Amino acid sequence: MKLTCQAEQIHAAFQIVGSVVQSRPTRPILGNVLLTASEDGLEIQATDLEIGICYRLPEVNVSETGQIAVAYARLHSLVGYYAKGEETIELSLEGSNCLLKTSDGQFRLPTSPAEEFPVLPDFDEGSARVIEAANFKEMVRRTTFAAHRERHRYALNGALLSMKGKAVRMVATDGRRLALVEKKTQAEQEGELEVIVPTKALDEIVKVAEEEEELSLCLAGEEGGQLVAKTSRAVITTRLVEGHFPPYESVIPKEQDKKAEIEPARLLAVVQRAAVMTTDEYSSVSLRIAEGQIEVTAEAPDAGSADVKVPVTYKGEEAEIAFNPYFLIEFLRVAEADQVRMEFTDGTSPVLFRCGKDFLYVVMPVSRQ
């Protein structure tokens, strides 16, 4: 194997695949990246056995094809020193070493047998489903913040991805709140796909998908236990979350008799300020909703108190609802709309926020007793 490329290009690729390289690998080979040089350029692969990434660099000049597995951390660090300018580097296999040549010297790194590197599944073009990358990235951004972070609720550690016909839906919940986004694909999709994708894998897909391109998805592995996502430069493979996603549709309120229209950016600002006055013991903020305004308050004996107001379009009985402020903040940060509609019944029932026609958020109030 022998190739030359811009240090900046390969360094950027290493940063992408490096997120799945184990710092303390359970198997030595998992601390390596697999470099495959061919007539089509260079492929860089990394995996932690849960998520695998194959990133392509077609602009690399390959003079000898071949394949090597080399320690990620050392090679990444070395290349990083030469990535700040327009430095050209050369990588080659010399005996059992990876030889890195630069303008001021050379470095030899030991390699591992390439055949020991885990084989990532191929992408099945025949069963691929396609979605616009911009829509997919928006769906991830607006849902995964609501997913559960604790390992003991494994089925909630990912987002439910459903594709049927032209409809695409993504849902995430931690049992106390739920985020749901719906989109349409340009083309009709054959069959139905419904899987739970780990949030980390969704984040990796978002990092490699360009806004203007299409993202292709297919299942792989035994009984379809893996999802493979393909972009113009990368293929991401992930094990799917096992288990059953909760019947989330039953918790979305159907009839709420009170509705308020709010500017999400203004509500975000006042909730953030009020949250400064919360503590671990006194961790909620209260929204007092009346005609024309929402008054946001918080109070903690050792922290102080907050009382801030924001305009609202609302007619009806005055109501007061207490929330975990960060459940509101995380939603409002991704609302990205001129107005959101808040629908509720009282201070103890689930509150529904609607943002446009394709994004809704359900959050449970907290008791202030």
N, C-alpha and C positions, 0 to 999 in steps of 0.2 A: 504494500500500500504506500502511495506517495501522493501528496496533494499540497497545493498552496492556496492560501486564502487571506482575506483581510482579518486581522486579529479581532477587530471590532465585531465582525459578523459572527464568528464562531463563539466569541464571548457572550454575545446576546443570546445565541442558541443554547449555550451552556446554562445561562441563567434561567431559561424556560424549563429545560429538562431537569435541572438540579433540584427543583422543588420536590421531586419524588425520590431522590437519591438518599438513602439512609445514612445518617452521620455515624451511627453505630450499627452497621449492618448485621442482621441475623445470619447471613451467609456472606462470605467475603466478596463474591461476585456482585452483590447488590450495592457495593460501594463504588462500582465501576460504571462507566458509560460504554456503550458499544458503538464504535465508529465503523461505518460501512461505506467505502468509497467505490463508486461505480461510474459508468459512462454518464449517468444522469446527475452526478454530483455526490454530495455527502449526506448520509443519514446518521443522526445521533439519537441513540435510544437509551432510556433509563427506566427503571421500574422499582417499585417497592413491593411487588406482587399483588398490591391492591389496585394501583394505578400505574399504567405504562404510558410513556410518551415517546413517539418517534417524530423527530423534527428534521425537515429536509432543507438543505442548502444547495440548490441547483447551480448557483453561480460559482461554486468552488471549482478550481482547475485541478482535475484529477489526471495524473500522468501514469499512475499504476493503481489498478483496482486491488481491493483487499479488505480485510476486516480485522479489527483489533478491539480488545476490551482493556481499558486503562483506568486507573484510579481517578475518579472525578475531581476530588477536592484539590489535588496537587496540580493537575492539568488546568483546571479552571483558574486557580490562583496565578499560575504562570502566564496564561494567556491574558488575564486581566491586566497585568503590568504593561502589556503592549497594545492594549485596546484603546488607549486614549488618543492616539494619533492615527495616522493612516499606515500603520505598520503592516507589512506582509510577512506571514509566517509560513513555515513548511513543516508538515507532519509526515512522518514515514515510519515504516517498520524496519528496524535494524536488528536482526537476530531475534531475541526475545524482548527487545525494548522498543518503546515508542520514542522516536527521536524528534524533538522539537527544535527547529533551527530558526533563529531570529537574526536581526541585523547586527547584534553585538555578541552573539554566542550560541550555544546549543545546550539542550537538556535531555537527559535520558531517563525515562520512566519505565519501570517494569510493567509488563502486561500480564493479563490472565488469559487462559484459553477462551477464545470467542465462543466455542461450542457450549461452554458452561453457562452462558448468558441465557436467561429465560426467553423463550420464544413468545413473542406477542402475536395475538390472532390477526389474521388477514381481514381486510375490509371486504365485505360481501356487497358488491355493487348491485347484484340482482335483487336484494331485499332492502335496499337503501331507502330511507325516508329523508326528505329534504325540507329544511326550514331556513328562512333568511337569517343570517347571523345576527343582524341588528336586532331583530325581534327576540331571538334566543337570549342574547345578552341582556336585553331589557327584562325579560322574564326572570332570569337568574337574579339580577340586581334587586328586583322588587319582591322576591319571595324568600331567598335563602336566609335572610336575617332572622326570619321567624322559625327556623328549624331548631330542633332540640340539640343541645350541645353535650348532654350527658350520655355516656355509653350504655347505661342500663335501659334506655328506651331506644333500642337500636333502630326500630322501624321508623322513628321520627328523626333520625340523624341524617336524613336525606330529603329530597324533594320529589314528589310524585310528578312524573312526566307522562302525559297522556296525549296520544295522537290518533285521530280517527277522521277519515275524510280530509277536509281542509282545516278541521279544528285542532288546535294545540292548546293544552292546558298545563300549567305548572302550579303546584300547591305545596306549601310548607307549613308545618304547625309544630308547636311544642306542647300543645294541650291547653295553653292559656291564651293563645292568640293564633291567628291563621291568616296567611296571605295567599291570594289566588289571582293569577293572571291568565287571560285567554287571548290567543292570537289566531290569525288565519294564514295558512300557507297559500302560495299562488297556485300550486297544482294539487289535484286530488291525490291523497295517499292511499295506497292499497292496504287492506287489512287494518288491524288495530294494534297499537302499542301502548302498554301501560306498565311502567317500571318505576322503582324508587332508586334515584341516583344519588350517591353520596355528595354532600355539598362541596367537599374538597375537589372532587372530580369536575363538578360544574364550574368551579372557579378556574380550574386548569383549562377547560374548554374555552371559557371566556377570554383567557389570556392570549390564546393563539388564533382566535377567530377575528378576521378583519370585518369591519362594519359592512362593507359593500359586497361581501361574498356570500355564498350559500354554505350552509353547514349540512353535511350528510350524516345520518345515523343508521346503525344496524345493530342487530344482536349477534352475539358470538358465544362460543363455549358450550359446555354441556347444558342442555335444556335452556339455552338462552340466558345463562347466568352472568353474561358480561355485555356491556354496551360499548360500541366502538363509534367514535365521532371523528369525522374527517373534514379537514379544511384544506386550503390550497397548499399549505406548507407542513401540516402536522396531522398525526393520527393519535388520538387519545383513547386508551382502553381502560375501562374500570369495571371492577366487580360491582354488581348491583347489590343494593341492600335487601336482605332477605326479610320476610315477614309480611304482615298485612298492614297497609296504610289504613288509619281509622276512617270510619264513614263520615268524612268531613262535611258533606253536603247537609247533613242533618243538624249541624251546629250553626249554619248560616241563617241568621234571622230572616224570616219571610215577610212579616208584617210588623212594622215599627210605626207608632203613631206620632212620633216627634221627629222633625227633620230640620237640620241647620246647615247653612252654606258658609264655608269658612275658607279664607286664603291660607293654604298650608304653610307658606313661608312665614307669615306673621304669627301663626299659632306656634310653629316650631320655635321661633325666637323667644316667645314668652314662656313656653314650657321649659326650654333650656335654662332660662334665668331662674325660674322657680325651683328647678331641680337642684340648683346649687345649695338650697336650704334644706335638702333632705339628708337623712342619715340611714345607716343600716337598720336602725330600729324604727325610725319614722321615714318610711321610704316612698310615700305616695304624694301625689299632687292632686288637688281637687279642682274640678272644672264646674263652676256655677254658671249655668246657661240661662240667660234671660233675654228678653226682647232687645236686640241691638248690640249685645255684647256677651262675651265670655270672660268671667273673672277667674283667673288661675291663682290658686293659693297653695302655700306649703308652709309647714311649721315644724320645727324640731327644737326641743328645750336647749340643746347645746349648740345649735347652729344658727338659730334666728328664725325669721319668717319672711315670706314673700307674698306680695299681692299685686298682680299685674293684670292688665285688661287688654282684650283684643276685640275688634268689631266682628259681628256675626250677623248673618241674615237669618232671623228666627222669629217666629210668632207662635206662642203657646205658653203653657204653664212653665214656671221656673223649675229647673231641675239641677241637681248636684250629683256629680259622678266623680269618684276617685279612681285614679289610674297609677300603675307603675309608670313613672315619667319616661323611662327609657323605651318602654313599649310604644309610646306615642312618638318619641323622638326618632326612633329607627324607621318607623313608617313615614313620618313627615319628611324625612330626608330624601326619600325616594319617590314621593308623591309627584313632584314635577308637573304640577298643573296650576292653573289660575284659581280653581276652586275645588274643594272636596265636599262631599255631602256626608254629614254625620247623622245617622239614623239610630234612634234609641227609644226605649220605653220607660225605663226608670234607672235608678242608681245601682241596681243589682243584676240586671239582665245584660247579655252580650250586646256590645255596641258595634254597629256596622259603619265602616267608612267606605264610600264609593268614590273612586277617582277615575273619571271618564267612564267609558262603557266596558273596559276590559280589565280593570284592576279593582279588587275589593280587599278589605282588611277587617277582620273580626277580632275584637279584643275584649277580654273579661275585665269588668271593674274589680277593684279591690275593696275589701272592707276596711273602714277606718276605726272599727271598734277596738 
